[in-house]
Amino acid sequence: MNNNMRIRYKITLAVGIAVTVVLVAMALFYTHFQEQTVLSQNERTMEKLTESVAQGLQAVMLAGSADIAESYADRLKKVTDIIDFRILRTNGDEAFRDNKTIEDVNRRRGEETFTPRDHEQQIPVLPADDPNLLATVREGRTLAVYEPGLDGHRTLTFLAPIKYVDACSKCHGTANKVRGVIKLTTSLAAVERDIYEVRQYAIGGLALALMATMLLTGYMLGRTIVEPLEKVTHAMSRVSDGDLDHQVPIHSRDEIGTMANSFNRMTSELKTTYDGLRREQDKLTTIIHGAGEGIVVTDSTGEIVLVNPAAERLLEKPASQIAREGFYALLDDEEQMRLWLSDPEQNGAITTSYKERVLQIFASTIFGNDHNIVGSAALLRDITEEKRLEDELRRLSTTDGLTGLFNRRHLDATLDTEYNRAQRTGTSLAVLMFDIDHFKKFNDTYGHDQGDRVLQSVANNFHDALRKYDLACRYGGEEFVGILPNTTLEGAFCVAERLRAEIEAAEVDGLKVTISVGVAAFPEIPVSSPDGLVEAADAALYRSKEGGRNRSTRALPPEPHAPAATGADTTQV
């Protein structure tokens, strides 16, 4: 409301100032015009008075009554508002105060026509070089002169020439066209009072006109412009507060009506767009907040603006703490997060462990079309269970379900890798193979469950007998294979003997178990493939069985022109 009132006052003030300037200018012009009119009228009146005095004086002189001119002039001085009246010679001295003119006239006429004065005076009124006096004499016209008075009011002085006529030549000759100058000075006090009254009337009229104009202008502006603008402003305020259903009433077809109509159309379109955006925002909010993946988003300044509940759950932090710590501290490792975001080739998922969880993270910096940073985003997925299942599947795919040892598939893959490495580096690679003596008897006599327990017990002994980087595998049935990297034939044989002795010394549910072992090693047994190394160990195992079982046998290098790994060095304990 205050803003609307300010609009009303501003418009009214602006129009009022413009109207005031115009009215003041008109009042000044009118006052000046009236002042000039009064002064001109007074000047014309005084000029006519001066001319009348000059004509009267001329008539007196022509009638031969020059001796009464002095008293005529003195009487005029007593007229109201006349401050001074003088009859001057052309040199500025007052006339009729000495005998100069009388003597000149008597001499010209040759007789004593006029009686000389008993008392003479020379009264200089204006200097002989006074410019106004000179102009009057030279141009022969009446001249008005405004001067400041002693009482604070201006004075108006007329200098009127007493012009030469033919009748004057008898007494004064024809030498001068202007015989003298009448100086009439009058006070402008009355005129100034009239001017002051004109000003008062002008000021009063101006005030009344201004007041009426302002009231009428304010009323008309309020009805035609300000009130419609206030309605539009009020509607804008309501729309800015979220009331998009508000419409501005249209009462005219002028520019304001057009503006109101455009505003209503804009509001309707804005409401339609806003409703669509709100629906899409609700969908997006539902998706984000209902997602099982954690989502964290920042703006262009790096401030976190979105944290969904899943992110709070995965990071075990409230949203306020996540926002306070910042985007780089999501996983409590700012340096690592900065490295991920700064790596232009890091477009895939990042897997890391965080608080007993395995998280898969998609983190990236988002750039706009102008290559400026728009923000950053991180998608967090809890793959702890997936990772566990993956490890379990990997374990199941590479281990034997009964014994827990690696299976045949993993054996083949590992043996191939180790064989190639041994070939490349020139190191030793040993393989030992064994099976359980008379295993079928355990199954037939005590049942398959007992047979399984025998297999599990032998497998445990086998696993414990090897080093951590050796590989213990169940080859199939009751057969087992061990891969021993960086182990010579003799070293592998020692391992085989220790294993055989430990199994023989142990009992499984009170039953005695023995094994037969075959050992082969590369490059002491010059085989050309991983399978050849297994075949050599298998041949040595066969020799152990032929030799009476419960023994270890070394594979021997093949004799010349004989098949490889068919010989055996057997030891029975």
Stockholm file with secondary structure:
# STOCKHOLM 1.0

chainA/1-573         MNNNMRIRYKITLAVGIAVTVVLVAMALFYTHFQEQTVLSQNERTMEKLTESVAQGLQAVMLAGSADIAESYADRLKKVTDIIDFRILRTNGDEAFRDNKTIEDVNRRRGEETFTPRDHEQQIPVLPADDPNLLATVREGRTLAVYEPGLDGHRTLTFLAPIKYVDACSKCHGTANKVRGVIKLTTSLAAVERDIYEVRQYAIGGLALALMATMLLTGYMLGRTIVEPLEKVTHAMSRVSDGDLDHQVPIHSRDEIGTMANSFNRMTSELKTTYDGLRREQDKLTTIIHGAGEGIVVTDSTGEIVLVNPAAERLLEKPASQIAREGFYALLDDEEQMRLWLSDPEQNGAITTSYKERVLQIFASTIFGNDHNIVGSAALLRDITEEKRLEDELRRLSTTDGLTGLFNRRHLDATLDTEYNRAQRTGTSLAVLMFDIDHFKKFNDTYGHDQGDRVLQSVANNFHDALRKYDLACRYGGEEFVGILPNTTLEGAFCVAERLRAEIEAAEVDGLKVTISVGVAAFPEIPVSSPDGLVEAADAALYRSKEGGRNRSTRALPPEPHAPAATGADTTQV
#=GR chainA/1-573 SS CHHHHHHHHHHHHHHHHHHHHHHHHHHHHHHHHHHHHHHHHHHHHHHHHHHHHHHHHHHHHHTTCGGGHHHHHHHHTTSTTEEEEEEECTTSBBSSSSSHHHHHHHHHHTSCCSCCCSSCCCCBCSCTTCHHHHHHHHHCSCEEEEEECTTSSEEEEEEEEEECCGGGHHHHCSSCSEEEEEEEEEECHHHHHHHHHHHHHHHHHHHHHHHHHHHHHHHHHIIIIIHHHHHHHHHHHHHHTTCTTCCCCCCCSSHHHHHHHHHHHHHHHHHHHHHHHHHHHHHHHHHHHHCSSEEEEECTTSCEEEECHHHHHHHTSCHHHHHHHCGGGTTSCHHHHHHHHHCTTCCSCEEEEETTEEEEEEEEEEECTTSCEEEEEEEEEECHHHHHHHHHHHHHHHBCTTTCSBCHHHHHHHHHHHHHHHHHHTCCEEEEEEEETTHHHHHHHHCHHHHHHHHHHHHHHHHHHSCTTSEEEEEETTEEEEEEETCCHHHHHHHHHHHHHHHHHCEETTEECCEEEEEEEETTSCCSSHHHHHHHHHHHHHHHHHTTSSEEEEEECCCTTSCTTCEEEEEEC
#=GC SS_cons         CHHHHHHHHHHHHHHHHHHHHHHHHHHHHHHHHHHHHHHHHHHHHHHHHHHHHHHHHHHHHHTTCGGGHHHHHHHHTTSTTEEEEEEECTTSBBSSSSSHHHHHHHHHHTSCCSCCCSSCCCCBCSCTTCHHHHHHHHHCSCEEEEEECTTSSEEEEEEEEEECCGGGHHHHCSSCSEEEEEEEEEECHHHHHHHHHHHHHHHHHHHHHHHHHHHHHHHHHIIIIIHHHHHHHHHHHHHHTTCTTCCCCCCCSSHHHHHHHHHHHHHHHHHHHHHHHHHHHHHHHHHHHHCSSEEEEECTTSCEEEECHHHHHHHTSCHHHHHHHCGGGTTSCHHHHHHHHHCTTCCSCEEEEETTEEEEEEEEEEECTTSCEEEEEEEEEECHHHHHHHHHHHHHHHBCTTTCSBCHHHHHHHHHHHHHHHHHHTCCEEEEEEEETTHHHHHHHHCHHHHHHHHHHHHHHHHHHSCTTSEEEEEETTEEEEEEETCCHHHHHHHHHHHHHHHHHCEETTEECCEEEEEEEETTSCCSSHHHHHHHHHHHHHHHHHTTSSEEEEEECCCTTSCTTCEEEEEEC
//
